[in-house]
């Protein structure tokens, strides 16, 4: 359930600032949008670097990203 929340936060922020998932993936060092989607929906783990970039993108902390990714069940 929490992973859906993370994906929803990502989607809302992308819309808010008028960017794309591909731009976010590129900034995180992720090659494809499919891989980004897997990471924000909990089907794949975020690296520390990816979590850091994502937390800055969302305007949150790495601790909050960690909470969202660890409470997926």
Secondary structure, DSSP 8 states (H G I E B T S, - for coil): -HHHHHHHHHHHHHHHHT--HHHHHHHHT-S-HHHHHHHHTTSS---HHHHHHHHHHHT--HHHHHHHHH---
